[in-house]
Amino acid sequence: APTVDAVAYGCLARITWAVSLVTQVLLCQFSLGGFINSLLSWKGWLVLSRLTYSVYLVHMGLLSIVALQMRGPFFLQPAFQMSIVYLGVLFMSYLWGAVLYLLVELPVAKLERVLYR
């Protein structure tokens, strides 16, 4: 039988998480968020936010290429091997995402800005 702690956690964990996120969003909205507000308002996020859709489009193809290039089964035992593959796919996804952004998204956005002015 589940204990009282497990039942309380199961009932309240998601709603508590949601309420805490809403509270933080509202605090940041009214400039009362402190360190979290300055972290989330950092201008460096702007570059990454412009690349996210391109990275989303590219990453699954890169994961497929990595999986098809493996000569044997990939085990998760050596954490170092998994982290190297993860960082490699992450780097290549952002690299190809930047290329896709510069060659497709940026010119289309500029053209759209000129056409719909």
All heavy atoms as an XYZ file, in Angstrom:
928
protein
N       0.854     -1.184      0.000
C       0.000      0.000      0.000
C       0.895      1.241      0.000
O       1.909      1.282      0.694
C      -0.896      0.003      1.228
N       0.541      2.232     -0.777
C       1.343      3.446     -0.813
C       1.262      4.218      0.503
O       0.233      4.230      1.165
C       0.738      4.254     -1.956
C      -0.563      3.631     -2.265
C      -0.566      2.259     -1.700
N       2.364      4.847      0.838
C       2.401      5.619      2.072
C       1.758      6.978      1.849
O       1.490      7.398      0.724
C       3.851      5.815      2.533
O       4.533      6.579      1.540
C       4.551      4.486      2.748
N       1.525      7.668      2.947
C       0.914      8.991      2.892
C       1.829      9.961      2.127
O       1.350     10.791      1.344
C       0.627      9.515      4.316
C       0.124     10.941      4.298
C      -0.362      8.607      5.017
N       3.133      9.823      2.328
C       4.082     10.692      1.622
C       4.004     10.490      0.114
O       4.006     11.457     -0.651
C       5.512     10.414      2.088
C       5.743     10.803      3.533
O       4.925     11.602      4.050
O       6.721     10.326      4.120
N       3.927      9.248     -0.320
C       3.873      8.962     -1.752
C       2.575      9.473     -2.359
O       2.573     10.015     -3.468
C       4.015      7.455     -1.992
N       1.485      9.333     -1.643
C       0.194      9.815     -2.140
C       0.195     11.337     -2.209
O      -0.260     11.944     -3.186
C      -0.960      9.291     -1.259
C      -2.276      9.963     -1.623
C      -1.076      7.781     -1.387
N       0.710     11.996     -1.161
C       0.771     13.461     -1.145
C       1.657     13.969     -2.277
O       1.299     14.932     -2.961
C       1.289     13.953      0.204
N       2.789     13.313     -2.484
C       3.669     13.716     -3.578
C       2.968     13.535     -4.926
O       3.014     14.409     -5.787
C       4.969     12.911     -3.551
C       5.883     13.251     -4.688
C       6.676     14.394     -4.647
C       5.949     12.445     -5.826
C       7.508     14.730     -5.689
C       6.770     12.771     -6.881
C       7.553     13.907     -6.808
O       8.362     14.235     -7.850
N       2.328     12.410     -5.119
C       1.632     12.143     -6.369
C       0.517     13.141     -6.644
O       0.281     13.518     -7.787
N      -0.161     13.577     -5.607
C      -1.272     14.516     -5.778
C      -0.806     15.956     -5.958
O      -1.445     16.731     -6.670
C      -2.199     14.448     -4.567
S      -3.115     12.921     -4.452
N       0.255     16.328     -5.299
C       0.632     17.740     -5.242
C       1.853     18.135     -6.067
O       2.090     19.328     -6.257
C       0.879     18.135     -3.779
C      -0.315     17.971     -2.839
C       0.084     18.262     -1.414
C      -1.455     18.851     -3.286
N       2.626     17.192     -6.561
C       3.893     17.531     -7.222
C       3.679     18.378     -8.478
O       4.321     19.412     -8.651
C       4.671     16.268     -7.565
N       2.787     17.970     -9.333
C       2.589     18.685    -10.602
C       1.961     20.054    -10.393
O       2.352     21.026    -11.017
C       1.747     17.857    -11.555
C       2.474     16.629    -12.017
C       1.659     15.823    -12.987
N       2.349     14.590    -13.287
C       2.248     13.954    -14.426
N       1.472     14.428    -15.371
N       2.911     12.834    -14.624
N       0.986     20.136     -9.523
C       0.338     21.425     -9.298
C       1.294     22.383     -8.597
O       1.317     23.581     -8.893
C      -0.998     21.268     -8.527
C      -1.781     22.570     -8.504
C      -0.782     20.799     -7.109
C      -2.421     22.908     -9.801
N       2.119     21.873     -7.697
C       3.103     22.722     -7.015
C       4.130     23.231     -8.014
O       4.519     24.414     -7.970
C       3.795     21.934     -5.888
O       2.803     21.410     -5.015
C       4.751     22.805     -5.106
N       4.588     22.378     -8.909
C       5.542     22.791     -9.936
C       4.926     23.856    -10.841
O       5.555     24.873    -11.142
C       5.989     21.581    -10.747
C       6.937     21.905    -11.843
C       6.678     21.883    -13.181
C       8.303     22.304    -11.715
N       7.792     22.242    -13.881
C       8.808     22.510    -13.011
C       9.148     22.502    -10.630
C      10.109     22.911    -13.259
C      10.453     22.904    -10.873
C      10.914     23.107    -12.171
N       3.692     23.658    -11.257
C       3.022     24.626    -12.126
C       2.835     25.969    -11.424
O       3.086     27.030    -12.008
C       1.679     24.073    -12.582
N       2.432     25.943    -10.168
C       2.233     27.191     -9.418
C       3.557     27.909     -9.215
O       3.629     29.142     -9.328
C       1.531     26.900     -8.071
C       1.577     28.107     -7.150
C       0.100     26.470     -8.310
N       4.626     27.171     -8.960
C       5.931     27.824     -8.785
C       6.416     28.452    -10.088
O       6.996     29.542    -10.070
C       6.963     26.839     -8.234
O       7.223     25.827     -9.178
N       6.176     27.798    -11.227
C       6.562     28.397    -12.506
C       5.745     29.641    -12.822
O       6.287     30.648    -13.293
C       6.412     27.381    -13.635
C       7.469     26.293    -13.715
C       7.177     25.360    -14.875
C       8.849     26.873    -13.856
N       4.448     29.601    -12.554
C       3.602     30.773    -12.782
C       4.038     31.924    -11.890
O       4.108     33.075    -12.323
C       2.112     30.423    -12.557
C       1.252     31.667    -12.457
C       1.615     29.532    -13.676
N       4.377     31.618    -10.641
C       4.851     32.644     -9.721
C       6.137     33.277    -10.233
O       6.285     34.505    -10.218
C       5.079     32.035     -8.328
O       3.870     31.427     -7.894
C       5.509     33.092     -7.331
N       7.062     32.465    -10.722
C       8.327     33.000    -11.231
C       8.106     33.842    -12.477
O       8.721     34.889    -12.652
C       9.311     31.871    -11.523
C      10.689     32.347    -11.868
C      11.330     33.127    -10.733
O      11.344     32.677     -9.601
N      11.862     34.287    -11.041
N       7.219     33.408    -13.356
C       6.916     34.184    -14.562
C       6.322     35.534    -14.189
O       6.711     36.580    -14.738
C       5.974     33.394    -15.501
C       5.375     34.294    -16.562
C       6.709     32.231    -16.135
N       5.397     35.546    -13.248
C       4.794     36.809    -12.826
C       5.803     37.721    -12.143
O       5.801     38.942    -12.355
C       3.598     36.548    -11.907
C       2.373     35.944    -12.596
C       1.301     35.600    -11.574
C       1.834     36.895    -13.655
N       6.672     37.149    -11.319
C       7.719     37.958    -10.682
C       8.647     38.566    -11.722
O       9.030     39.739    -11.625
C       8.514     37.109     -9.684
C       7.805     36.777     -8.373
C       8.622     35.781     -7.569
C       7.545     38.026     -7.570
N       9.009     37.793    -12.725
C       9.868     38.319    -13.791
C       9.132     39.373    -14.613
O       9.734     40.355    -15.044
C      10.353     37.188    -14.698
S      11.573     36.120    -13.938
N       7.856     39.186    -14.822
C       7.067     40.149    -15.590
C       7.040     41.517    -14.915
O       7.092     42.545    -15.571
C       5.640     39.622    -15.758
C       4.737     40.514    -16.562
C       5.147     40.600    -18.019
O       5.694     39.660    -18.574
N       4.896     41.728    -18.637
N       6.996     41.521    -13.596
C       6.950     42.775    -12.853
C       8.324     43.200    -12.338
O       8.420     43.992    -11.405
C       5.955     42.662    -11.698
C       4.549     42.469    -12.163
C       3.867     41.299    -11.888
C       3.906     43.445    -12.905
C       2.565     41.110    -12.327
C       2.607     43.269    -13.352
C       1.942     42.095    -13.061
N       9.396     42.648    -12.938
C      10.791     42.978    -12.599
C      11.127     42.716    -11.141
O      11.911     43.440    -10.537
C      11.090     44.435    -12.956
O      10.927     44.641    -14.333
N      10.555     41.690    -10.578
C      10.849     41.302     -9.202
C      11.525     39.934     -9.136
O      11.634     39.351     -8.072
C       9.553     41.272     -8.379
C       8.783     42.591     -8.275
C       7.429     42.367     -7.636
C       9.592     43.599     -7.503
N      11.966     39.433    -10.293
C      12.507     38.083    -10.365
C      13.928     37.931     -9.873
O      14.408     36.831     -9.683
N      14.641     39.038     -9.685
C      16.002     38.974     -9.168
C      16.960     38.333    -10.156
O      16.977     38.655    -11.345
N      17.757     37.387     -9.648
C      18.785     36.738    -10.455
C      18.177     35.962    -11.629
O      18.712     35.976    -12.729
C      19.620     35.802     -9.579
C      20.537     34.920    -10.365
C      21.654     35.448    -10.989
C      20.278     33.569    -10.512
C      22.502     34.650    -11.729
C      21.117     32.763    -11.248
C      22.233     33.308    -11.857
N      17.062     35.288    -11.391
C      16.418     34.508    -12.458
C      15.987     35.425    -13.594
O      16.132     35.084    -14.772
C      15.210     33.720    -11.900
C      15.638     32.760    -10.808
C      14.482     32.993    -13.005
C      16.524     31.637    -11.262
N      15.467     36.596    -13.268
C      15.041     37.555    -14.285
C      16.217     38.011    -15.132
O      16.132     38.080    -16.353
C      14.350     38.749    -13.633
C      13.657     39.633    -14.644
O      13.302     39.187    -15.732
N      13.459     40.880    -14.289
N      17.349     38.307    -14.476
C      18.517     38.731    -15.249
C      19.089     37.581    -16.072
O      19.563     37.793    -17.190
C      19.587     39.318    -14.322
O      20.009     38.353    -13.389
N      19.017     36.363    -15.558
C      19.500     35.203    -16.312
C      18.623     34.955    -17.547
O      19.137     34.728    -18.642
C      19.505     33.961    -15.422
C      19.934     32.667    -16.082
C      21.429     32.692    -16.355
C      19.573     31.484    -15.225
N      17.311     35.027    -17.378
C      16.406     34.771    -18.495
C      16.364     35.927    -19.487
O      15.951     35.748    -20.631
C      14.995     34.487    -17.975
C      14.842     33.191    -17.174
C      13.432     33.081    -16.622
C      15.195     31.978    -18.007
N      16.786     37.114    -19.077
C      16.795     38.285    -19.958
C      18.135     38.490    -20.650
O      18.319     39.489    -21.343
C      16.459     39.544    -19.145
O      15.190     39.428    -18.573
N      19.066     37.571    -20.475
C      20.406     37.689    -21.055
C      20.296     37.738    -22.579
O      19.566     36.967    -23.191
C      21.239     36.505    -20.598
C      22.625     36.474    -21.114
C      23.554     37.468    -21.064
C      23.259     35.366    -21.757
N      24.724     37.045    -21.625
C      24.573     35.768    -22.063
C      22.852     34.086    -22.096
C      25.478     34.924    -22.697
C      23.748     33.253    -22.710
C      25.041     33.675    -23.014
N      21.023     38.659    -23.204
C      20.950     38.854    -24.661
C      21.530     37.669    -25.445
O      21.214     37.487    -26.606
C      21.685     40.132    -25.068
C      21.110     41.381    -24.443
C      19.723     41.647    -24.934
C      19.192     42.920    -24.324
N      17.771     43.038    -24.405
N      22.365     36.858    -24.827
C      22.935     35.693    -25.496
C      21.898     34.660    -25.895
O      22.110     33.875    -26.822
N      20.761     34.626    -25.198
C      19.694     33.693    -25.545
C      19.079     34.031    -26.896
O      18.474     33.177    -27.536
C      18.593     33.681    -24.485
C      19.036     33.208    -23.135
C      18.981     33.908    -21.977
C      19.595     31.934    -22.797
N      19.473     33.153    -20.953
C      19.854     31.931    -21.425
C      19.896     30.791    -23.532
C      20.404     30.833    -20.773
C      20.454     29.700    -22.871
C      20.693     29.733    -21.512
N      19.221     35.277    -27.342
C      18.620     35.700    -28.607
C      19.202     34.919    -29.791
O      18.475     34.492    -30.685
C      18.825     37.203    -28.797
C      18.075     37.851    -29.934
C      16.573     37.682    -29.751
C      18.423     39.315    -30.018
N      20.511     34.709    -29.773
C      21.170     33.963    -30.853
C      20.658     32.524    -30.884
O      20.294     31.997    -31.938
C      22.699     33.990    -30.674
C      23.391     33.120    -31.691
C      23.211     35.413    -30.744
N      20.610     31.901    -29.718
C      20.143     30.514    -29.657
C      18.670     30.400    -30.026
O      18.249     29.426    -30.652
C      20.386     29.941    -28.265
C      21.847     29.753    -27.881
C      21.957     29.256    -26.452
C      22.551     28.814    -28.825
N      17.885     31.405    -29.663
C      16.460     31.329    -29.982
C      16.204     31.436    -31.475
O      15.235     30.880    -31.981
C      15.697     32.428    -29.240
O      15.992     33.696    -29.790
N      17.058     32.127    -32.182
C      16.884     32.221    -33.635
C      17.275     30.927    -34.345
O      16.829     30.672    -35.455
C      17.701     33.384    -34.181
C      17.129     34.697    -33.765
C      17.841     35.843    -34.376
N      17.203     37.093    -33.977
C      17.741     38.267    -34.120
N      18.930     38.387    -34.656
N      17.102     39.342    -33.728
N      18.106     30.136    -33.704
C      18.560     28.887    -34.318
C      17.708     27.683    -33.955
O      17.851     26.627    -34.575
C      20.004     28.603    -33.901
C      21.076     29.540    -34.402
C      22.422     29.130    -33.836
C      21.123     29.559    -35.906
N      16.818     27.800    -32.978
C      16.148     26.612    -32.459
C      15.325     25.875    -33.506
O      15.346     24.642    -33.536
C      15.239     26.953    -31.264
O      14.374     28.017    -31.625
C      16.036     27.312    -30.051
N      14.603     26.576    -34.360
C      13.778     25.873    -35.346
C      14.655     25.143    -36.365
O      14.365     24.000    -36.738
C      12.817     26.840    -36.058
C      11.865     26.126    -36.971
C      10.927     25.244    -36.457
C      11.910     26.304    -38.345
C      10.050     24.564    -37.282
C      11.037     25.634    -39.180
C      10.108     24.766    -38.644
O       9.259     24.088    -39.463
N      15.734     25.778    -36.806
C      16.637     25.117    -37.748
C      17.287     23.893    -37.111
O      17.417     22.844    -37.753
C      17.720     26.091    -38.204
O      17.145     27.164    -38.891
N      17.680     24.010    -35.851
C      18.277     22.874    -35.152
C      17.247     21.759    -35.003
O      17.569     20.581    -35.180
C      18.833     23.318    -33.777
C      19.250     22.132    -32.940
C      20.001     24.258    -33.973
N      16.018     22.130    -34.722
C      14.937     21.139    -34.626
C      14.776     20.382    -35.936
O      14.576     19.158    -35.945
C      13.638     21.850    -34.239
C      12.411     21.005    -34.387
C      12.142     19.967    -33.511
C      11.509     21.253    -35.421
C      11.011     19.196    -33.661
C      10.379     20.487    -35.571
C      10.136     19.455    -34.683
O       9.014     18.689    -34.837
N      14.859     21.088    -37.059
C      14.704     20.440    -38.356
C      15.883     19.539    -38.700
O      15.723     18.527    -39.372
C      14.530     21.494    -39.448
C      13.232     22.292    -39.409
C      13.262     23.363    -40.490
C      12.034     21.390    -39.580
N      17.064     19.887    -38.236
C      18.293     19.192    -38.644
C      18.633     18.022    -37.727
O      19.168     17.013    -38.187
C      19.457     20.217    -38.669
C      20.793     19.554    -38.756
C      19.266     21.188    -39.809
N      18.320     18.118    -36.440
C      18.893     17.169    -35.486
C      18.464     15.722    -35.697
O      19.247     14.810    -35.477
C      18.615     17.611    -34.044
C      17.330     17.121    -33.488
N      16.116     17.704    -33.779
C      17.058     16.082    -32.665
C      15.170     17.056    -33.155
N      15.702     16.064    -32.477
N      17.237     15.493    -36.132
C      16.800     14.104    -36.288
C      17.548     13.412    -37.424
O      17.877     12.230    -37.326
C      15.288     14.065    -36.524
C      14.685     12.743    -36.204
S      14.967     12.353    -34.479
C      14.652     10.630    -34.504
N      17.817     14.152    -38.495
C      18.618     13.587    -39.581
C      20.029     13.247    -39.126
O      20.572     12.202    -39.490
N      20.615     14.131    -38.310
C      21.958     13.854    -37.790
C      21.965     12.643    -36.865
O      22.888     11.821    -36.907
C      22.505     15.073    -37.055
C      22.964     16.213    -37.946
C      23.300     17.434    -37.118
C      24.167     15.798    -38.762
N      20.932     12.517    -36.032
C      20.851     11.339    -35.167
C      20.711     10.062    -35.983
O      21.294      9.026    -35.639
C      19.674     11.478    -34.201
C      19.875     12.434    -33.042
C      18.592     12.571    -32.252
C      21.007     11.983    -32.152
N      19.961     10.127    -37.066
C      19.823      8.954    -37.933
C      21.151      8.592    -38.578
O      21.511      7.419    -38.663
C      18.782      9.224    -39.019
O      17.533      9.457    -38.452
N      21.890      9.595    -39.031
C      23.205      9.339    -39.638
C      24.145      8.714    -38.626
O      24.843      7.741    -38.921
C      23.789     10.641    -40.215
C      22.988     11.074    -41.435
C      25.262     10.484    -40.556
C      23.328     12.453    -41.944
N      24.161      9.241    -37.411
C      25.030      8.689    -36.359
C      24.642      7.252    -36.056
O      25.500      6.369    -35.941
C      24.972      9.562    -35.085
C      25.605      8.865    -33.903
C      25.644     10.900    -35.335
N      23.345      6.984    -35.957
C      22.898      5.623    -35.643
C      23.225      4.651    -36.777
O      23.603      3.502    -36.528
C      21.396      5.630    -35.370
N      23.103      5.101    -38.018
C      23.377      4.216    -39.149
C      24.869      3.986    -39.359
O      25.254      2.995    -39.978
C      22.745      4.784    -40.416
C      21.215      4.762    -40.439
C      20.695      5.506    -41.662
C      20.693      3.334    -40.408
N      25.713      4.881    -38.877
C      27.150      4.736    -39.034
C      27.780      3.795    -38.003
O      28.923      3.402    -38.147
C      27.840      6.102    -38.937
C      27.537      7.017    -40.088
C      28.121      6.501    -41.396
O      29.204      5.950    -41.426
N      27.377      6.680    -42.470
N      27.041      3.455    -36.959
C      27.605      2.603    -35.905
C      27.744      1.169    -36.406
O      26.847      0.637    -37.050
C      26.735      2.659    -34.665
C      26.788      3.994    -34.001
S      25.982      3.932    -32.434
C      26.261      5.604    -31.923
N      28.853      0.564    -36.058
C      29.130     -0.793    -36.534
C      28.622     -1.860    -35.577
O      28.566     -3.026    -35.919
C      30.629     -0.964    -36.726
C      31.148     -0.078    -37.821
C      32.590     -0.310    -38.060
N      33.024      0.576    -39.147
C      34.256      0.780    -39.472
N      35.214      0.183    -38.816
N      34.561      1.589    -40.455
N      28.303     -1.456    -34.381
C      27.827     -2.414    -33.393
C      26.808     -1.752    -32.490
O      26.466     -0.589    -32.672
N      26.339     -2.487    -31.498
C      25.357     -1.907    -30.581
C      25.982     -0.797    -29.736
O      27.173     -0.834    -29.412
C      24.923     -3.082    -29.715
C      25.990     -4.099    -29.866
C      26.638     -3.878    -31.197
N      25.181      0.161    -29.411
C      25.634      1.306    -28.610
C      25.124      1.129    -27.195
O      23.922      1.152    -26.936
C      25.095      2.595    -29.220
C      25.599      3.826    -28.552
C      26.897      4.253    -28.767
C      24.786      4.556    -27.713
C      27.372      5.385    -28.163
C      25.256      5.696    -27.105
C      26.549      6.102    -27.323
N      26.035      0.902    -26.276
C      25.658      0.686    -24.883
C      25.855      1.973    -24.100
O      26.740      2.770    -24.396
C      26.495     -0.430    -24.272
C      26.294     -1.749    -24.948
C      27.280     -2.283    -25.753
C      25.109     -2.442    -24.801
C      27.099     -3.490    -26.397
C      24.915     -3.653    -25.435
C      25.904     -4.177    -26.230
N      25.041      2.168    -23.109
C      25.108      3.381    -22.307
C      26.035      3.236    -21.103
O      26.056      4.102    -20.248
C      23.703      3.757    -21.820
C      22.689      4.045    -22.921
C      21.340      4.357    -22.304
C      23.141      5.195    -23.782
N      26.785      2.164    -21.024
C      27.640      1.951    -19.868
C      28.747      2.998    -19.739
O      28.834      3.641    -18.726
C      28.234      0.533    -19.907
C      27.212     -0.559    -19.743
C      26.474     -0.472    -18.440
O      27.043     -0.107    -17.430
N      25.194     -0.793    -18.458
N      29.592      3.175    -20.740
C      30.614      4.215    -20.555
C      29.985      5.597    -20.770
O      29.649      5.977    -21.881
C      31.663      3.901    -21.608
C      30.991      3.032    -22.612
C      29.793      2.414    -21.954
N      29.813      6.319    -19.676
C      29.158      7.632    -19.752
C      29.972      8.594    -20.605
O      29.418      9.484    -21.243
C      28.967      8.197    -18.347
N      31.283      8.410    -20.650
C      32.128      9.283    -21.454
C      31.785      9.146    -22.929
O      31.685     10.137    -23.644
C      33.601      8.961    -21.205
C      34.536      9.824    -21.985
C      34.709     11.152    -21.636
C      35.228      9.329    -23.070
C      35.568     11.970    -22.345
C      36.086     10.131    -23.794
C      36.260     11.460    -23.424
N      31.566      7.919    -23.396
C      31.219      7.689    -24.797
C      29.882      8.338    -25.130
O      29.732      8.981    -26.164
C      31.164      6.188    -25.082
C      30.807      5.867    -26.519
C      30.638      4.375    -26.751
O      30.650      3.587    -25.814
N      30.481      3.992    -27.992
N      28.918      8.208    -24.255
C      27.605      8.811    -24.483
C      27.709     10.336    -24.514
O      27.068     10.985    -25.335
C      26.646      8.366    -23.381
C      25.253      8.828    -23.565
S      24.545      8.098    -25.040
C      23.006      8.945    -25.092
N      28.504     10.911    -23.630
C      28.631     12.373    -23.606
C      29.347     12.885    -24.849
O      29.000     13.953    -25.366
C      29.349     12.830    -22.334
O      30.660     12.323    -22.297
N      30.312     12.133    -25.362
C      30.999     12.538    -26.587
C      30.031     12.523    -27.773
O      30.000     13.459    -28.578
C      32.223     11.634    -26.862
C      33.299     11.860    -25.818
C      32.766     11.832    -28.260
C      33.875     13.259    -25.820
N      29.220     11.487    -27.876
C      28.233     11.412    -28.960
C      27.218     12.537    -28.811
O      26.871     13.215    -29.785
C      27.539     10.027    -28.989
C      26.361     10.024    -29.936
C      28.538      8.956    -29.372
N      26.746     12.775    -27.586
C      25.762     13.836    -27.350
C      26.334     15.203    -27.732
O      25.679     15.972    -28.441
C      25.334     13.842    -25.876
C      24.478     15.025    -25.526
C      23.138     15.056    -25.866
C      25.021     16.124    -24.872
C      22.350     16.141    -25.560
C      24.241     17.225    -24.563
C      22.910     17.220    -24.907
O      22.137     18.310    -24.615
N      27.517     15.511    -27.262
C      28.122     16.808    -27.566
C      28.423     16.956    -29.055
O      28.270     18.038    -29.624
C      29.388     17.017    -26.736
C      29.147     17.217    -25.242
C      30.472     17.267    -24.499
C      28.330     18.452    -24.976
N      28.823     15.871    -29.706
C      29.076     15.916    -31.136
C      27.815     16.201    -31.930
O      27.807     17.044    -32.839
N      26.724     15.512    -31.575
C      25.452     15.736    -32.276
C      24.931     17.140    -31.974
O      24.421     17.825    -32.867
C      24.424     14.653    -31.894
C      23.035     15.015    -32.383
C      24.847     13.305    -32.458
N      25.083     17.604    -30.743
C      24.643     18.956    -30.383
C      25.403     20.013    -31.177
O      24.810     20.924    -31.756
C      24.831     19.185    -28.883
C      24.373     20.527    -28.339
C      22.857     20.622    -28.390
C      24.869     20.711    -26.920
N      26.729     19.865    -31.237
C      27.558     20.821    -31.976
C      27.211     20.812    -33.459
O      27.027     21.869    -34.075
C      29.040     20.505    -31.772
C      29.954     21.374    -32.572
C      30.190     22.684    -32.196
C      30.559     20.900    -33.721
C      31.022     23.503    -32.936
C      31.390     21.699    -34.478
C      31.621     23.012    -34.077
N      27.112     19.617    -34.043
C      26.800     19.529    -35.473
C      25.388     20.039    -35.762
O      25.145     20.652    -36.804
C      26.955     18.089    -35.962
C      28.391     17.614    -35.994
S      29.461     18.632    -37.013
C      28.831     18.276    -38.623
N      24.447     19.806    -34.855
C      23.081     20.308    -35.053
C      23.077     21.828    -35.076
O      22.417     22.434    -35.938
C      22.166     19.814    -33.932
O      22.014     18.424    -33.981
N      23.795     22.455    -34.157
C      23.830     23.919    -34.148
C      24.628     24.466    -35.322
O      24.280     25.521    -35.863
C      24.364     24.449    -32.812
C      23.250     24.639    -31.829
C      22.942     23.666    -30.891
C      22.463     25.771    -31.861
C      21.900     23.822    -30.018
C      21.411     25.947    -30.984
C      21.144     24.973    -30.061
O      20.096     25.136    -29.207
N      25.664     23.750    -35.746
C      26.424     24.197    -36.910
C      25.554     24.159    -38.168
O      25.455     25.156    -38.895
C      27.664     23.315    -37.097
C      28.593     23.698    -38.226
C      29.314     24.996    -37.880
C      29.582     22.595    -38.485
N      24.893     23.028    -38.423
C      24.032     22.920    -39.599
C      22.774     23.767    -39.458
O      22.227     24.252    -40.455
C      23.681     21.463    -39.885
C      24.831     20.754    -40.510
C      25.627     19.816    -39.931
C      25.351     20.964    -41.825
N      26.602     19.426    -40.814
C      26.452     20.117    -41.987
C      24.996     21.790    -42.880
C      27.195     20.056    -43.150
C      25.735     21.740    -44.047
C      26.819     20.873    -44.170
N      22.307     23.954    -38.220
C      21.182     24.849    -37.988
C      21.534     26.286    -38.338
O      20.718     27.020    -38.908
N      22.767     26.708    -38.020
C      23.212     28.058    -38.372
C      23.311     28.215    -39.885
O      22.921     29.251    -40.442
C      24.557     28.360    -37.707
N      23.817     27.188    -40.562
C      23.901     27.233    -42.023
C      22.498     27.333    -42.624
O      22.247     28.150    -43.519
C      24.654     25.990    -42.568
C      24.510     25.878    -44.069
C      26.114     26.043    -42.160
N      21.579     26.518    -42.133
C      20.204     26.561    -42.633
C      19.563     27.917    -42.354
O      18.866     28.468    -43.205
C      19.383     25.443    -41.988
C      17.958     25.266    -42.467
C      17.947     24.823    -43.923
C      17.237     24.236    -41.612
N      19.826     28.477    -41.181
C      19.272     29.788    -40.835
C      19.814     30.867    -41.781
O      19.057     31.696    -42.285
C      19.616     30.143    -39.385
C      19.184     31.528    -38.996
C      17.857     31.804    -38.697
C      20.097     32.569    -38.942
C      17.451     33.078    -38.363
C      19.707     33.843    -38.609
C      18.377     34.097    -38.308
O      17.985     35.363    -37.988
N      21.121     30.833    -42.021
C      21.729     31.865    -42.868
C      21.338     31.727    -44.337
O      21.215     32.728    -45.049
C      23.250     31.835    -42.733
C      23.791     32.283    -41.387
C      25.291     32.038    -41.318
C      23.467     33.738    -41.121
N      21.137     30.505    -44.805
C      20.832     30.297    -46.219
C      19.342     30.314    -46.548
O      18.978     30.576    -47.695
C      21.437     28.972    -46.694
C      22.955     28.906    -46.718
C      23.407     27.534    -47.183
C      23.545     29.989    -47.592
N      18.478     30.047    -45.558
C      17.051     29.952    -45.851
C      16.232     30.952    -45.028
O      15.562     31.816    -45.593
C      16.530     28.516    -45.611
C      15.039     28.433    -45.855
C      17.270     27.523    -46.487
N      16.291     30.821    -43.710
C      15.401     31.614    -42.870
C      15.662     33.114    -42.963
O      14.718     33.898    -43.088
C      15.529     31.179    -41.410
C      14.735     29.957    -41.060
C      14.727     29.722    -39.575
O      14.111     30.529    -38.852
O      15.343     28.743    -39.138
N      16.908     33.523    -42.880
C      17.233     34.946    -42.903
C      16.856     35.601    -44.229
O      16.197     36.649    -44.224
C      18.710     35.151    -42.574
C      19.158     36.580    -42.320
C      18.441     37.153    -41.112
C      20.650     36.617    -42.108
N      17.219     35.024    -45.388
C      16.797     35.648    -46.647
C      15.273     35.688    -46.820
O      14.739     36.677    -47.325
C      17.439     34.779    -47.728
C      18.561     34.097    -47.067
C      18.160     33.925    -45.642
N      14.581     34.650    -46.403
C      13.128     34.640    -46.525
C      12.516     35.700    -45.609
O      11.570     36.391    -45.996
C      12.558     33.232    -46.224
C      11.053     33.261    -46.060
C      12.963     32.266    -47.308
N      13.058     35.870    -44.417
C      12.546     36.897    -43.501
C      12.770     38.297    -44.072
O      11.893     39.158    -43.970
C      13.212     36.762    -42.143
N      13.934     38.519    -44.684
C      14.202     39.830    -45.294
C      13.275     40.068    -46.488
O      12.742     41.164    -46.664
C      15.656     39.937    -45.726
C      16.603     40.109    -44.562
C      18.017     40.313    -45.035
C      18.943     40.524    -43.847
N      20.319     40.750    -44.273
N      13.064     39.044    -47.307
C      12.160     39.161    -48.443
C      10.733     39.419    -47.987
O      10.024     40.247    -48.548
C      12.230     37.889    -49.294
C      11.388     37.859    -50.548
C      11.889     38.926    -51.527
C      11.442     36.477    -51.179
N      10.328     38.726    -46.942
C       8.984     38.924    -46.407
C       8.820     40.329    -45.848
O       7.773     40.951    -46.010
C       8.761     37.891    -45.299
C       7.348     37.817    -44.793
C       7.207     36.718    -43.762
O       8.033     36.665    -42.817
O       6.283     35.910    -43.884
N       9.857     40.851    -45.213
C       9.813     42.208    -44.675
C       9.662     43.231    -45.799
O       8.930     44.218    -45.675
C      11.079     42.493    -43.869
C      10.973     43.709    -42.986
C      12.196     43.930    -42.128
N      12.663     42.710    -41.485
C      13.941     42.333    -41.412
N      14.884     43.079    -41.951
N      14.275     41.223    -40.790
N      10.334     42.993    -46.933
C      10.236     43.912    -48.071
C       8.870     43.795    -48.737
O       8.257     44.801    -49.087
C      11.372     43.621    -49.098
C      11.139     44.345    -50.394
C      12.719     43.987    -48.502
N       8.380     42.579    -48.916
C       7.106     42.374    -49.610
C       5.901     42.858    -48.819
O       4.940     43.376    -49.403
C       6.940     40.905    -49.967
C       7.859     40.358    -51.056
C       7.635     38.877    -51.230
C       7.632     41.093    -52.359
N       5.928     42.676    -47.522
C       4.754     43.008    -46.700
C       4.925     44.324    -45.948
O       4.323     44.527    -44.920
C       4.446     41.884    -45.721
C       4.041     40.619    -46.414
C       4.819     39.465    -46.314
C       2.900     40.576    -47.185
C       4.456     38.312    -46.966
C       2.530     39.420    -47.843
C       3.309     38.294    -47.729
O       2.940     37.148    -48.370
N       5.720     45.215    -46.465
C       5.937     46.490    -45.825
C       4.796     47.408    -45.970
O       3.926     47.578    -46.616
C       7.188     47.140    -46.392
C       7.630     48.321    -45.568
C       8.817     48.934    -46.161
N       9.992     48.261    -45.590
C      11.196     48.761    -45.735
N      11.399     49.824    -46.443
N      12.220     48.166    -45.209
